[in-house]
Amino acid sequence: MAKSLQGLLKQIETLQKQADALRSREKADVVARIKEAIAHYDITADELFGASPAKATRRRAATAKVAGKRRKAAARKTGGVAKYTDGNGRTWSGVGKRPNWFKDALAAGKQPEDLLVNR
């Protein structure tokens, strides 16, 4: 039973319309359930999406006092363990944007393996 390309494309279009309609109905149900949960638990936008930096700072300052005492600040995260070095004291953990010294070394013909801390 051979089908023509045109027939298959029409069938795909019909199925896509059916899928879009079903997705819209499901989405409406999900949004309604979310709204109901937000109302039931009195969830704020800050709790749901996170606070803006200014609000977060004020909230941290307000919650820093516990029973009249200040809580110790949480330890800051470090940049990680150095994975690459240029031999002149500059290092990079391999996470995030490549530093200029690393890009310059690659442009000069070095391979990333050549810059590893523990070769």
N, C-alpha and C positions, 0 to 999 in steps of 0.2 A: 504494500500500500504506500505508494510514493506520494509525498506531499510537496507542494510547491513552496518555494521560498516565501512568496507573497502570503500564502496561507499560514505558514508558521509565524511570520511577523505579525499578522493580524491576531493570531492566537496569543502571542506574547503580549501584545498591546492590551487585549482583553483581560488576560491574567494579571497584568500590572495594575490595571484599573481596579480589579477586585482586591488585590493586595493593598493598594493605597486606601481604599474604602475601609477595609478591615483594620488597618493600622490606625486610621483616624478614630474609629470607634473605640479601639483598645486604648488609645492615647487619652481620649476623653474620660474613660473609666479610671485610668491611672491618675489623672489630674484631680478628679473628684475625690479619690481615696486619699491623695496627698493633702488636699485642702481640708478634708475632714480630720485627718491626723494632726495637722497644724493647729486647727481650732481646738481640738480636744486636749492637746498637750500644751497649749499656749506657746508655741515655738515662735521665736522672733527671727527676723531676717538675719541678724548677726549670728544667732545660733546655727542657722541653716547654712549660711554662705560665708561666715567668718566676718569679723569686724574690720572696719577700715583701720589703717595704722594709728590714727589719732585716737580712735575709740579704744583700740586694743591697749594702747599705752595707759590711758586713764583707767581702764578696767584692771590692768596688772597692778597699778599703783593702789587702787582701792582694795584689791584682794590680797595685797602683800602682807597686810596685818592680820594675824590670826591670834585671837585671844589676847590682844594687846601687845603681841610680840611680832617682830618682822620675820618673815620667812627668809631663809637663805635663798639667794638667787640660784637658779639652776645653772649648772656648768655649761659654758658655751661649747658649741661643736667646733672641733678643729678642722682644718682644711684636709686632713687625712694624711696618710703616710706617703712620703715622697717615693715616686716610682721612677721618675726621670730626673737627671741632673746634667748640667753643662760642664761640671768640673770646676766652676768658679763660684760655687755657693748658691747658685740659683737652682731651685727644684720645682717640680710639678707633680701632682698626684695622679695625673692622667684623667682627672674628672673635670668637666667644664671646658671653657674656652681655652684653646691652646695659647700659651704665652708667646710673646714675640720672639724671645730667645730660642724657643723650640722651633718655631716656624722658620727662623733665620738659619738654624742648624740644618733643617731639612732642605732648605733652598740651597745650602752650601754642599749638599750631596750626602749628608749623613742619613742613616736609617734610624728609625725609632729604637731599634734594638741596640744601636751604638750608644744611645743616651740612657739606657737603663741604669738604675742605681746599682743593682746587684747583677752584674754580668757574669 
